[in-house]
Amino acid sequence: MSAFELDSPAGDIGLPAGHEARVRKEAIAWYAQLCSGEATPADHEAWRRWHRAHAEHRRAWEKLEAMQATLQRVPGHIAASTLRAAGAARTDRRRLLRGVALVASGGALGYLSWQVADGGGSWPALLADYRTGTGEQRSIDLADGSSLLLNTRSAVDVVFDGTRRLVRLREGELLAETARHRMPGSHDARPFLVETAQGRILALGTRFTVRSEGGITRVTVLDDAVEVRAANAPERALRLQAGQQVDIGSDGVGVPQAADAASAAWAQGSLVVNDWTLQEVVAELARYRRGRLACDPAVANLKVSGAFPIHDTDRALSVIARSFPVRVASLTRYWVSLVPA
């Protein structure tokens, strides 16, 4: 049981990240077993007990079933080779299980590699309730009247029940606006929570962003306030006010800082920077662009200020090249560098 489950005054937040990975593997194993043609009535009964045991088991199974529709979009040479292997293995249970598991789990050598290369995100992201690919954004209206805006390459699960309103950010970035903030006077006694691998954020009638990247969660409050707790110290809460931001990492919640006034400009389609290095600008633009976007070390420390369109990174690079002593060097559309002019 997680520390959140033991100590959270806002209620159970569900299985911790490590348990979620285990549940996904169990779901895949059950899927392979039931598709093997060798499942016994006892196997089916055991699966039903597993399925009923926890809501997360049912969610994992539903997502696995939903991937059958997704697999219809897999490039033919990947799908066909996997299905041929499975078909030929009907008399070899172990080969069949490998074939089914390859399809069900995303297959590092097949389906998952194709999805990741195509901007589809990591394996956990592929099973998320909502997700975006590289360069995409998505607006989501939640059942309670709250809203989410997902930034590029982001993935979330949404779990609303009688005791909580939980948004689990698997990866990427979101902007959340609670129903209370959108519709003053509305009331919902259930806490509105955003959870990442690093911690948990309790909304206090607010608008805020959460970004999870490289083992760090950054929380920025745009209006009102939130309460922040680290996963490894859930008993300690930090109240973060509008105009503040804080990072949560493996060492807990950091020291609050003044937020960048343009930190949520991505919601309006812009990257707004003030005295950033060119390397930092390029790294941020790369989040919205498929392929490789790099910066030559010779120009990496140039200082940049300005606003750049994130939905047209070619135009953003062109603006930089006109404004600074750099040029855009392209091997292909997907292999681009900024180098000295």
N, C-alpha and C positions, 0 to 999 in steps of 0.2 A: 504494500500500500504506500502511496506517495505521501510526502510531507504535506502537500496541498490537501489531500484527502483527509489527513488526520487533523490539520490545524485550521483549515480555511473557514472563516466565519461566513463566507458567502456560499458554502456548499461544495459538494464534490465537483471536481473539475475533470474527472475521468481518468483514464489510464495514462501514466507518464509515458514519455517518448519511447523509452526502452521497451515497455510492455506493448506499446502500439506496434513496434517492429515485430515482436514475437507473435502478436495476434495476426498480423499480415502473413507471416510465414505459416502459421497454423491453417489459415484460410486457404492458402495455396496448396498445402499438403492435403487438406480435405478435398479440395477441388480435383486434384490429381487422382486421389483414391476413388472418388465417386465416378470419375470418368474412365477409370481403368477397365471397366467391364468385369472386374473381379470383386467388386464390393458386395459384401454379404448383408443380410438383414441386420445383423449385429452392428456392422459398420454404419449402416444408415441410422440406426437408433443412436449410436454413439455420436454421430454427427449432429442429430437433432438435439441431444443433450448439450453438446458444445455450443450450438447455435442459440439455445435458450439461455445459456448460462450468464451472458453479459450483453448489454446493448452494443458494446464495441465489437463483439463477435458478429452481431447481425449487420452492423454498419460495414465491416470489412467484407462480409460475404456479399452484400448488396453491391458494393463497389466492384468486386471481382466479377460479378455477373454483368455489371454495366460495361465492363471492358470488352465483352464479346462484341458489342456494337462498335467500340473504338477500333477493335482489331480489323474490322472491315476496311479501315483506311490504311492498313499496313501495306507498304509496297509489296507487289506480288512476289518478287523473288525471295523476300524474307518469309512471308506467310506460307508460300507454297512449300519451301524447303522444310519448314517446321512441321506443317501438316503432313507432308510425305513421310517424314521421320516418324510421326505419331502413328500414321496409318500402317506403315510397314512393321510397327512394333507391337501389333496386337497380340502376338504370341510371346512377347518379351516385355514383361511388366516393368522392369527397370528402365528400359528404353522409352516406353510409353510415358512413364512418370517424368523422365527428363524432358520429353517433347512437350507435354502439357505444362510442366513447370516453366519451360522457356516462354510459352505463350502467356501464362498467367502472371508471371513475375516481371515481364517486360524484357527478359533476356539480354544480358549485357552484350551479347554478340549479335543481337538482332533487333527486336522491336524497341527496346529501351534506347539503344544507340541511335536508332532512327529518330525516335521522339526527341531525345536530347539535342541531336544535331539540328532538328527542325524547330528548336526553341520550345519544346514541350515541357522542359523542366525535369527535375529528379523523379525517382520512383515514388516517394511519398507524395509529390505534387501531382503525379498522374492519377492518384486515387483520391484527390481532394474533392470536396463538394463543389468548389468554384476555383478556377485558375485562369491565368493569363499566360500567353506565350511572350517571346521576346518582342518588345516594342508595342505590346498591346496594353490597353487599360480596360477595366470593366466596372460598371456601376451596378450595385446590388441593393435592392430594397428589401429589408428584412421584415419578418412577419409582425414585429412589434412597432413598426414605423421608423426604426433606425435605418441608417444607410451605411454602406461600405463602398469605397472606391479602391479597387485593386490597381496597383501600379504594375509596371513591366515584370514579367516572369515571377508571378506571385501565386500563392495557393493558400486557401483557407478551408476549414471545416466550420460549419455552423451547427450548434447544438442548443436548441431551446427546449426547455421542459418546465415543469411546474415550479422549480426552485432557482433557475438560473437562465441567463442568456449568455452563452459562451461562443466566442469566435476564436478558433485555434489557428494562428498564423503558422503554417508549415514552413514557408519561405517567402522572401520578398518584402513587399511594403504595402500598407493600407492606410487609408484615411477613414476614420470612423466618426460618424455624427449620430449621437443617440437621439431617440425619439423625444426625450425631454428637451433637448436643445433645438430640435427641428420644430417641435410643436409645444411651445410653452404652455404649461397647465396640464399636460398629459402626465399620467403617473403609472408606473409599473414597479411594483415592489421587488421584483426579481433583479438581482445585481446584473449589470452588463459588464462582461469580462472579456479581455483579450489575453490569450495565453500564447507564449512562445516557449522554446526549449529552455530559455534563460530565466523566464519569470512570468509574472502575471500583472495585468493592469486592470484596475477597477475604475470604471468611468463614473464621474460625479456630475452628470448632466452636462456633457462636454463635447468638444470636437478636438480630435487629436490624431497624430500619425504614429505608426509603429513600423519600424524597419528591422528585419532580422537578416543578418549577413555576417558570414565569417565568425560565427560563435558569439556575436554581439547583437543585442537588441537595443535599438535607440528609440526612446519615447519622446515625442515633442507635443506639447500642449498648445493648441491654438486658441481655445476658449475655455473658461471655467477651470476645472481641475481634475486630476486623476490621482489614484493611490497606486503606488508601485511596490511590488514585492519580488524579491529574487527567489528562484526555485530552490536554491540551497539555504535560504534563510527566510521562510515564509512568515515567521513570527514578527519580522521587522517590516514596518510599512513606512514608505516615504510619500508625503503629499507633494505633488508637483503642480505648480500653478501655471496659468496662461503665460506664455512667453518664456517658458523654461523647457529644457530638455535634459535627459539623463541617459546614460548607457548602463545596461545590465549585462554582466559577463559572468565568467566562472568564479570570479572573486566577489560577486554580489552587485549591489546597486552602487553606482558611482556618485560623484558629487554633482548636484544640479548645476547647469550652466545656462547662460542666456541663449535662447534659441536663435538660430539664423532666421531673420525675418522672412526670407524667401524659401524656407525649407519645404513648404508645401506648394511651391510654384509648379511642380510637376502636374498637379491636378488641373492646371490651366494650360498644360502643354508646353511648359518652358523650363529650362534650366537656367536659373539666375545665380550668377556667381560674383563675388566681390573679392578681388585680390587672391584668387586661387592660383595654384601653379597649373601650367598647361597639362602636366601629367595627371593632376586631379580632375581637370575638366574632361580629358580624354577618357579616363577610367569611368567617369559618370556617364558620358555619352555612350560608352561601350555597352552599358546595361540595356540600351534601347536598340541595339544593332546586332544582327546576326553576323557570325564570323569573328575575325580578329581585327581589333582596332588598337593600335599601339602608338607610342610616342618615342621618338629618338631621344636618348639621354642628353644629347647636345642642346636640345631646346626644352627639355622637361621642366626646367625651373622658371621659364618665362611666366611673369605674372599676368593674369587675365581677369578682366571684369567685363560683365555684359550679360545679355540674355540670348539664349540659343534655343531653337525649336527641337524638342525631343522626338517629335513624330516625323521629322525630316532631317536625319543626321547628316546626309550629304550636304544639305544647305548649311547646317551648322558648321561643318568642316570648311565649307567654302568661305563663310564669314570669317572664320579664324585665319584662314590662309590669306585673305585680303587685308586683315588687320595686323598681322604679326609676320615676322621674317621666317615664315615656314611655308611649306608646300605639301600637298596631299600626294603621296606616292601609293599607287594601287597596283598590286600584282593581279588581283581579281576583285570583283565586287565584295568578296568576303575576306580579303586580306589587304588591309589598308593601314598606312602609317603616316604620321606627321613628322617630317624631316626638315632640316635646315633648308631655307630657300637658296 
